[in-house]
Structure formats: structure tokens, C-alpha cells
């Protein structure tokens, strides 16, 4: 997810493997501009580094060390603008005992400079919070519930629908904006002082909070859109 706009970029379920890491990074890379390489922060799962290097790497020709001899073979190296750090947590007897920060690609100074612009620190709090939000809204992935989904296809379908609902229909409290003038409400309630915003609004993808009817009636281009949408 994008911590600035709270936009949920991709969701995947299943066993964490290299194939899943490649799929997640591939889906994230598709929504970015071709020359965009943002700062990535994950937990200590080592396969993320391989997936990021696959998508954000280029061939580099090493310099010749000696005047004679074979020419060094090209090496696949990360892009200079790629920044990636891991937050490695050590848990013993269900208690957090240690947190380590590991810089994989880039430099610590460059990573801290990006985070300092928003007053953040290197952590995985945002993605951990979104995991809790998903479990609270999608009954099939809740813990110790009778609605646990048995098939992977069923979970994927429910999460795909929730993915759109979260980005376009669910206002985020941290994204709301204060109104210049309070607006009266219908009834005897207090005046409206805040403008609700969804992650899609914060990312510039839409200008209003969508209803579930809009989501269900929306037709992906090139199909013609209904006049009311």
C-alpha cells in the first residue's frame, strides 16, 4: 500500500513464496510510471529482495581490472534510484523482543531522507494496520470465525471486491480535509466541518466517494459507461 494516500495497490493470499513475491511486485510495478522506483519497506521475507531486483534492475558492465585477460561478464544490478529496507522482528514466546532495520538496496541516508519528508520512520505499521482492516471487513479471512472460506478462489473473489470498496467507497479518517465554512446538515445535527476522502480521492483517481451501486455498475473500458456514472 501507499502510506501517503493509503491506496491499496494489490492483495494476494496464499503461502508466501518467491512466486507470490514476484506476483505482488509485478502488480505494484504495473501501476507506477516506467521510470518510478519508490521506497519499498517490508518485513524480513528474503524473497522480496529477489522480486524487487527482478523488476527494478538493469545490466551493468563491470570495468576491466587488468589490462589483459577476458572481459568481465555483465551483471544484473539494482537501479541506482531503487531504495529498499526491511524491518526484521524477533518474537520469542509470542512477545516482541527485538526489531532490526536492514538496508538492502540504496543507502541509509537516502532512505531516512525520504522518510523525514513525511515525519515517518522505517516500519511496517501501515501494512500491518491494513491487514487488520481487511480481517475486520472480510469475514472469510477473519481469525477463528465460522465464516472461514475453504477455497482460494472464493477468498480471491471476496478480496477483489473489497479491494475496490476500500479504495473508492470507504473514507479514511486520516485523509479528511477541513471545510472552509461549516455546512449545515439535514436535521438538528451539528454542522459538517470535514470533507470525507477515500484513498482513491487522495491519489487523484476520482473526485468523490463512490457508492456500492457505482462500483457494481461500473464497466471497465472500452465498454461504454452509463450516463449517471
N, C-alpha and C positions, 0 to 999 in steps of 0.2 A: 504494500500500500504506500501511497504518497503521504508522508506525515504532514505536509503543508496544507494540502487541500482535503486530506482524509479520503481521497479517492481510492477505492479498492480496485486494483488493477487486474488481479487474477486470483482464482481459488482453485485448489486441486486437493483431492483426497486420495488416500491410499498409503501404502508403505513408502517411506522416504528412501528413495534410491537415486542413483545417478540419472536414470531415465526421467524420473519425476523432476529432479532439479533442472535438467535440460529443458523439459517442457515448460516449467514455470518461468525460467529466464527467457526462453524464446517468446512466450506470450507477453512478457513485460517489455522485451525489446521491440516488439511489433507496434506498440502504442507510442513509442518515442520517435523523435526525429532521427534520421540516419546518422547524424553527427553528434547525437546526445549520448553522453555517458555519465549518468548521475552517480552520486554517492550511494553505495549499497551497504546496508547493515543487516547482518543475520546472526543467528546463533552459531555454534561451533561445528555445524554439519559440514564436513570437509568437501562433499561433492558440489557444494555451491561454487567453490573456487574454480573447479574444473568447468562447470557450466558457464560461469562468467568469462573465463578465459576463452572458451569456445566462441562466444558471441561478441566479445569485445577484445579481440586480439588481432594481430597482423604479423606478417612475415618480416623479420629483421635479418639483414646480412651482417654477421659479425665481422669485425675488422681483422685483417691478417696480422698475426703476432710475429711471424718470421718472414724474412724476405723470400725464402724458398719453401717449398712444400705444397701440399694440397690446399685448395681454397676451403675455408670453413663452410659448412652447410648452413643454409638459412634456418633460423629458429623462430618458432611461433611465440610471440611475446605479447603481454597486455598493452593496450593503448596507453600512451602517456597520460591521458586525462582520466583514466579509469581509477576510481577510488573505492576500496572495499575493505571493510573491517568486520571482525567477528567479536561477539560478546560471549565468552565461554563461561558457563556457570557450573560450579561443582556442588552437587547435592549429596548429602550423607544423612541417611535415616530421615528422609523427607524434609530435611532442613537445608537451606542455602548457606554454605559455609565459605564460598569463595567466588569472586567474579573477576575474570581476567579479560582484558581488551587486547586483541591481536590484530595488527595491521597486516593484511595480506597483499594488497596492491596499493601503490601510492605511498605517501609519507604521512606520519602522524601530524605534522604541522599543517599539511593541506587538508586533512580530514577535520582537524579542530577548527580551521578557518571557516570551512563550510558550516559546521555546526554552530559556531559562535555567532554567525549572522542571524540566527533564529533563537539564540539562547538555549540551545539543546546540548545534550551530552550523548556520547556513544552508548546506546542501549537498544533493547528490543521491546520497550514498553508499548509502543504503538501497535505492533503486530500482535502482541500478547493480548492487548485490550480488544482488538478486533476479533480474535479467536473467541473471547468470552462473549462478545456481542453476537457472533454467529450462533453460538450454542444457546443463547437466550432467546433467539428469534426462530431458529430452525429446530423443531422438535426432534427431527430424525438424528441429529448429531449431539443431542444432549447426553449428559452423563447419568447413568442409572435411571433410565426412563423406560416406560412401556412402549413408547413410540419409536424405539430404535429401528432404523431401517436395515434390512438384512442384505439388500443388494446394492452394489456400487452404482449401477445405472440410476436407481431411484434417488440416491443421495446426490448424484451429479445434476439431475433434473431439478431437484429442490434448491440446490445451491446456485444453479444458473438463474433461477427466478429471483432468489434473494439477492444475488449479485446486482441485478438491475434495480431491485427495490431499494437496496441500501444506497446506491449511488444517486438515484433520481427522485425517490419518494420520501426518504427518511431524513428530516432535517437534523443537523448535527449541532449540539449546543455550543461548541467552541467556535463555530463558523458564523453564528448570528451577528447581525450588524445593527447598531443603534439607529433609530429613525431620527431625522432632523426635527420632526414635530410629532408628538404622540397622536395616534389616530384613534378616534372613538370606535368602540365595538358595538355590535348589535346586542342590546340588553343593558343590564345595570353593572356590568363588569368594568374593571379599570381599563384605562386607555392602553392601546397597543403601543409599546415602546421599542420593540425589536422586530427586525425583519428576518424570518427564518431562512436558512440557506442549507442546501444539500451539498454533498461533495461534488456532484456534477456542476452545480452553480459556481462553487468556488474554483473549479478547474476551467470554467468558461465554456462548458459543453451545452448549457441551457440557461435560460433566464428566469425560470420559475420552478416551483415544486410540482413535480408530476403527481398525478393521481394514478391509482392502480388501473383505472379504466384506460388512461392514456397508454400505459405500459402494455396492456393486453391487446389494444387496438393498433399499436404502432407496427407499421410494416417496414421492414428493412429495405432500403433502396436496392435495386431500381424499381421496386413496386411503387405505384402511386400512393401518396399519403391521403388519408381522409381530410376533408376541408376543415373540420373542427380541431384537428391536431396540427 
